[in-house]
Each structure stands twice: as C-alpha cells, then as structure tokens.
Amino acid sequence: MTRSRLPLLWFILTIPAGAFAQGGQAPPALPDTPVGKAVGLFVKALNSGSLAELEKFHKDRGGEADMARQDFEFAQQSGGLDFQRVVKAADFEIDIEAMTRQTGRAVVLHFAVDPTPPHAVSDVRVRPAGGPGPGGPGGPDQAPRPAADVIAGATAIVDQAIADGWSGVILIAKDGKPVLERASGFANRSLEVKNRIDTKFNLGSINKTFTKLAIAQLLEGGKLSLDDKLSKFLPDFPNADAASKVTVAHLIAMRSGLSDFFGREFDATPKERIRKLSDYLPFFAGKPLAFEPGTSEAYSNGGYVTLGLIIEKVSGQTYYDYVRDHIFKPAGMMDTDAFELDAIVKNLAVGYVRRERSNIYTLPARGSSAGGGYSTAPDLLKYAEAVMANRLASAPYTAWYLGGPRPDPNLPVPAADGPVRGGYGIAGGSPGVNATFELNAAQRLVIVVLANDDPPAAESLARRIRLGK
C-alpha cells in the first residue's frame, strides 16, 4: 500500500535558558512502543547524514523514497538531532525534545507511525520548544560579545556567505545607524529580480513579537489583565474547558495547552480560504488541551492566533488594523504588513523551497498574529529603535515585553521613561522562509537577517555574525 507523509516543517523561535539537559548527560530511554522504537531508529538514520540510511529506514516500513529525500534535506539543515527528553507519548505518536547540532536550536520532534505493521511513518514535524522571550536566538544564557567585536568580524562573514550564493538581506546597526547593509541573490528568480535592502520578506514567527507588544499596549491601557481568562473575551470559543482555564499569561508564555494549527486539516484546506484570524480556529480550537494550562510548556501557533483574536475583541479593530495603527505607523514602518498573497505588492521576495521552487502553495492567503506577515530590514531597525525609545509602550511595559517582570498596574508610570536594557531575539521559518531579528538594547546593537530560502539560511548566518565564526 502506498503511504504518504506530510512535509516536514521547521518553525523557529527563541528558546528559554535551562529548558534542556546539558551536554554529557545521558538522555532518558525512549518508550518500548512501536513509535518509540521507530523514532529511535529514525534519529539514528538522520544523524548518520546518509541518504542511503534514511532510504533503508523508510523502505523497511513500506515508505517512499521521497520521504527519505525530505529527511535528508532536514539533516543537512540541522546537522542532526541530539535527543533530550520525551514530552508526551502514546503507542503510535510521540513528541520528543531535541537539540539541532548545527545551530544549537531546541526543538520538539513530533513523530507518528501507522498502527499496523510495518508501522510506516505517517507524520514528522519539527517545531520550536519555547516562545518569544529575552535573549538572542542563540539562547539568553549565551553571553553576548561586545558590539565592536561583532561589527568588526561581520563583513568577512557576510561577504563569504554572499560569495557562496546566499540569498537575502543583512542589516547590522549600532546606536540606530546601519554599519553594515548587504542585499544578495534574487527576490524573484524566474524574472531575475534582485533582492534590495528594502525588499519585503516573509517574517515567519517574527510577527509574534508584534503580537506580544500589542498585548503590552493593551495591558498598559487597562484593557486587559494577564490573569484574564479566555472566556472573558471569547465566550463562544469552541473548547469550553480551555476558555474557562487559559489566561492571557498562559498564551504569551506558550503554557496554554492549546494545539498548533498546522496539521492534516490545514494542509488539506485550500490556502486561499485562510484570510482572517477566525479562519484558523477550526484547525485547533476544538481539540482537547494537551495539558492543564500552566503545568507545562509547548509551542503553539494556535495560542498566538488566540491572542490576536483577543486583541480584536478588546480593541474593536481587526488584528491587522490594530498593529498597523498602533505599532507599524507610529514606528514609521511603512513597508510592513500582512499582505494578501493575491494582492499586487511591489518589491516582495518570493520564497524558494530547496532553492528551486516557489513556496506560494504552502502559504495561507494571509498571515496571522502567529506569523506570516512581511517586513524589510530598515523597517525592523525602525521597530527596534521605537521599542528602545519607549515610543510604543512606556518603560515598565517595554521592559515586560523584553522579558522583564510583570508590570504592576497599581504603580504609577514614570513621568520620564528610563533607558531600555536587556534584549530580544526571535526567528521564524518554514519552507522558503527564514528570518532573524535580534535587539541588544544594552549595547544598542540590532542584527536583522532575512532570507527567501529554507531554514536555517538566515539563522545560521546570524549565528555566525553573533559568534564571529
């Protein structure tokens, strides 16, 4: 019998420190179940870096060669996976936490097999293990290098990447001024349209940073509380259990237990039907909670779609209008929006899967509060400057947005906001999309890398810039 496997997707975000076992510690054993045995053999084949080993793995289970080719591409991108722990498991489905060897990214591998022997692989997905938060994509436990050292070494690293055929845009800025700007490759390869510094790129999950800031603004305005339940804003939410338990704080911290919207139903739905936030609800909202809210942490695009719906309810605007009016326009970000795919938008980069075919058929007609909007490197610099100047939220709420303590609504807002400290790093990716945004407020250093290729095209280059190697 011919079996198919959903394409492996990679979605990336900043990972909190201390979430995973440190190197040198033996990981716990996988369960002695059909899926536990299969995932152990799969990771072994993946880490071999051998297409032949991956083909043998799938052949032994009645799979197809194309599955092995997809996995081989992921092995090249990630450098393989180091298993950390089991998140949840059943006989035929499992989630495990792992670290990517090439970029040190903490991810969750979702792996499922058919219930009947030879237990062919039915689903493989990779998603980040944590939500947006402080620190750069390399991890907040990684001490940043001095800005002068980062800048001094960046030119040679970037020039080498461009010489190797890298496609996208790089911007590094110090004290609000660009010190390095590069554009390389093609925004549209079939028409030979070159990327420019101001080319608009799909940001993937970087849009979540705008959603969190919108929540900070509404907190400051007294329109909601972090302890408010979902039922207060969305009483008709399809999952009554979730509505009565999940708080705004749970959604922000990826501790809600809500499912992701990616899956079989999403893949089977014509993407031109997905144009507003409520269009995403059927893919996740009615499913049971994965865990009791607040007791665990699991990445959820569905949770950030829900935050967007709360923003719509509280503000009386669509999510897209709210962030445009209250974030993009005040920051001067005139080239940033969740553009509809069938709209005519000038200077928009086409994403390419495996550097050869457009990713347009994998994208919804419009992105969401969880990701999929577009921006430029200069606009993201404007955003960073507006954040650091407390122009989009006052100091206590900006500090919370950057990963600081929960703001106390009973404390008066300072008449003169002080300088912002700390930092924020976030990255996003899917087929044909990879982008990173890093803000080191203490050093007034901003690094933006946008690519229209598969992950980790932007993330690995940003990491080399940050580490100097």
Backbone hydrogen bonds, N-H to C=O, Kabsch-Sander energy under -0.5 kcal/mol:
donor,donor_aa,acceptor,acceptor_aa,energy
6,L,122,S,-0.9
11,F,126,V,-0.9
19,A,16,P,-0.9
25,Q,22,Q,-1.6
33,T,31,P,-1.9
35,V,91,D,-2.1
37,K,33,T,-2.7
38,A,34,P,-1.9
39,V,35,V,-2.7
40,G,36,G,-1.5
41,L,37,K,-1.8
42,F,38,A,-2.4
43,V,39,V,-2.5
44,K,40,G,-1.7
45,A,41,L,-2.3
46,L,42,F,-2.8
47,N,43,V,-2.9
48,S,44,K,-0.8
49,G,45,A,-0.5
49,G,46,L,-1.3
50,S,45,A,-0.7
51,L,49,G,-0.5
54,L,50,S,-1.7
55,E,51,L,-2.6
56,K,52,A,-2.2
57,F,53,E,-2.1
58,H,54,L,-2.1
59,K,55,E,-2.6
60,D,56,K,-2.4
61,R,57,F,-0.5
61,R,58,H,-0.9
62,G,59,K,-1.7
63,G,58,H,-3.5
67,M,64,E,-0.9
68,A,64,E,-0.9
69,R,65,A,-1.9
70,Q,66,D,-2.1
71,D,67,M,-2.3
72,F,68,A,-2.5
73,E,69,R,-1.9
74,F,70,Q,-1.9
75,A,71,D,-2.4
76,Q,72,F,-2.0
77,Q,73,E,-2.1
78,S,74,F,-2.9
79,G,75,A,-2.2
82,D,99,M,-2.3
83,F,81,L,-0.6
84,Q,97,E,-3.1
85,R,97,E,-1.1
87,V,95,D,-2.7
88,K,95,D,-1.3
90,A,93,E,-3.0
94,I,111,F,-2.5
95,D,88,K,-2.8
96,I,109,L,-2.2
97,E,85,R,-3.1
98,A,107,V,-2.6
99,M,82,D,-2.0
100,T,105,R,-2.8
101,R,80,G,-2.3
102,Q,78,S,-3.4
104,G,100,T,-1.7
107,V,98,A,-3.0
107,V,105,R,-0.6
108,V,127,R,-3.5
109,L,96,I,-3.1
110,H,108,V,-0.7
110,H,125,R,-3.2
111,F,94,I,-2.8
111,F,109,L,-0.5
112,A,123,D,-2.4
113,V,92,F,-2.2
114,D,120,A,-2.6
119,H,116,T,-2.1
122,S,112,A,-2.3
123,D,112,A,-1.4
125,R,110,H,-2.3
126,V,9,L,-1.9
127,R,108,V,-2.2
129,A,106,A,-1.7
133,G,425,G,-0.6
135,G,423,G,-0.6
139,G,136,G,-2.8
142,Q,139,G,-1.9
143,A,141,D,-0.8
149,D,146,P,-0.7
150,V,146,P,-2.0
151,I,147,A,-2.7
152,A,148,A,-2.2
153,G,149,D,-1.7
154,A,150,V,-0.9
154,A,151,I,-0.6
155,T,151,I,-0.7
157,I,153,G,-1.2
158,V,154,A,-2.9
159,D,155,T,-2.9
160,Q,156,A,-1.8
161,A,157,I,-1.9
162,I,158,V,-2.4
163,A,159,D,-2.2
164,D,160,Q,-1.5
165,G,162,I,-1.8
166,W,161,A,-2.2
168,G,184,S,-2.0
169,V,450,L,-2.7
170,I,182,R,-2.6
171,L,448,V,-2.6
172,I,180,L,-2.6
173,A,446,V,-2.5
174,K,177,K,-2.5
175,D,444,R,-2.4
177,K,174,K,-1.9
179,V,172,I,-3.3
180,L,172,I,-1.7
182,R,170,I,-2.4
184,S,168,G,-2.7
187,A,193,V,-2.2
188,N,193,V,-1.8
192,E,188,N,-0.6
193,V,188,N,-2.3
194,K,192,E,-0.6
195,N,185,G,-2.3
199,T,196,R,-1.9
200,K,347,N,-2.9
201,F,375,S,-3.0
203,L,373,G,-2.9
206,I,203,L,-1.7
207,N,204,G,-1.3
208,K,205,S,-2.1
209,T,206,I,-1.7
210,F,206,I,-0.6
210,F,207,N,-0.8
211,T,207,N,-1.6
212,K,208,K,-2.5
213,L,209,T,-1.7
214,A,210,F,-2.3
215,I,211,T,-2.0
216,A,212,K,-2.0
217,Q,213,L,-2.2
218,L,214,A,-2.1
219,L,215,I,-2.5
220,E,216,A,-2.4
221,G,217,Q,-1.9
222,G,219,L,-1.6
223,K,218,L,-2.4
224,L,218,L,-0.9
228,D,225,S,-1.4
230,L,246,V,-2.5
231,S,243,A,-2.4
232,K,229,K,-1.3
233,F,229,K,-0.6
233,F,230,L,-1.2
234,L,230,L,-2.8
237,F,234,L,-2.0
240,A,238,P,-0.8
243,A,239,N,-2.4
244,S,240,A,-1.8
245,K,241,D,-0.8
245,K,242,A,-0.8
246,V,242,A,-2.9
248,V,228,D,-1.6
249,A,226,L,-2.6
251,L,247,T,-1.9
252,I,248,V,-2.3
253,A,249,A,-2.1
254,M,251,L,-1.0
255,R,250,H,-3.1
256,S,250,H,-0.5
267,D,263,G,-2.5
268,A,264,R,-2.1
269,T,265,E,-0.9
269,T,266,F,-0.8
273,R,270,P,-1.9
274,I,271,K,-1.6
275,R,273,R,-1.0
279,D,276,K,-1.5
280,Y,277,L,-1.9
281,L,277,L,-0.5
281,L,278,S,-0.7
283,F,280,Y,-1.5
284,F,281,L,-2.0
285,A,281,L,-2.6
287,K,284,F,-1.6
290,A,257,G,-3.0
294,G,255,R,-2.8
295,T,292,E,-2.3
298,A,254,M,-2.3
304,Y,300,S,-1.1
305,V,301,N,-1.9
306,T,302,G,-2.2
307,L,303,G,-1.8
308,G,304,Y,-1.7
309,L,305,V,-2.0
310,I,306,T,-2.1
311,I,307,L,-2.4
312,E,308,G,-2.1
313,K,309,L,-2.2
314,V,310,I,-2.7
315,S,311,I,-2.4
316,G,312,E,-2.0
322,Y,318,T,-2.6
323,V,319,Y,-2.4
324,R,320,Y,-1.6
325,D,321,D,-2.7
326,H,322,Y,-2.9
327,I,323,V,-1.6
328,F,323,V,-2.9
329,K,324,R,-2.6
331,A,327,I,-1.6
332,G,328,F,-0.7
332,G,329,K,-1.3
333,M,328,F,-3.2
334,M,332,G,-1.5
336,T,333,M,-1.0
337,D,374,Y,-1.8
339,F,337,D,-1.2
341,L,365,A,-2.4
343,A,340,E,-2.0
345,V,343,A,-0.8
348,L,345,V,-0.6
349,A,200,K,-3.1
350,V,187,A,-3.2
352,Y,452,N,-1.8
353,V,357,R,-3.4
355,R,352,Y,-0.6
356,E,353,V,-1.9
357,R,353,V,-1.8
359,N,351,G,-1.8
362,T,359,N,-2.1
363,L,359,N,-0.5
363,L,360,I,-1.0
365,A,271,K,-2.3
366,R,274,I,-1.4
368,S,371,G,-2.9
371,G,368,S,-0.8
372,G,204,G,-1.5
374,Y,337,D,-3.0
375,S,201,F,-1.9
377,A,197,I,-0.7
380,L,376,T,-2.1
381,L,377,A,-1.8
382,K,378,P,-2.0
383,Y,379,D,-2.3
384,A,380,L,-2.2
385,E,381,L,-2.4
386,A,382,K,-2.4
387,V,383,Y,-2.4
388,M,384,A,-2.6
389,A,385,E,-1.6
390,N,387,V,-1.8
391,R,386,A,-2.6
392,L,386,A,-0.7
397,Y,394,S,-0.6
398,T,394,S,-2.7
399,A,395,A,-2.7
400,W,396,P,-1.6
401,Y,397,Y,-2.2
402,L,398,T,-2.0
403,G,400,W,-2.0
404,G,399,A,-2.9
411,L,408,D,-1.7
417,D,415,A,-0.6
420,V,388,M,-0.7
423,G,402,L,-0.5
424,Y,439,L,-2.4
425,G,133,G,-1.1
425,G,135,G,-1.0
426,I,437,F,-2.2
428,G,435,A,-2.4
430,S,433,V,-1.8
433,V,430,S,-2.9
434,N,451,A,-1.5
435,A,428,G,-2.2
436,T,449,V,-2.7
437,F,426,I,-2.4
438,E,447,I,-2.5
439,L,424,Y,-3.0
440,N,445,L,-3.2
441,A,422,G,-1.5
441,A,439,L,-0.8
442,A,422,G,-1.2
444,R,440,N,-0.9
445,L,440,N,-2.2
446,V,173,A,-2.4
447,I,438,E,-2.3
448,V,171,L,-2.8
449,V,436,T,-1.9
450,L,169,V,-2.6
451,A,434,N,-2.7
452,N,167,S,-0.8
457,A,454,D,-1.8
460,S,456,P,-3.2
461,L,457,A,-0.9
462,A,458,A,-2.7
463,R,459,E,-2.2
464,R,460,S,-1.9
465,I,461,L,-2.3
466,R,462,A,-2.6
467,L,463,R,-2.7
468,G,464,R,-2.0
469,K,464,R,-1.0
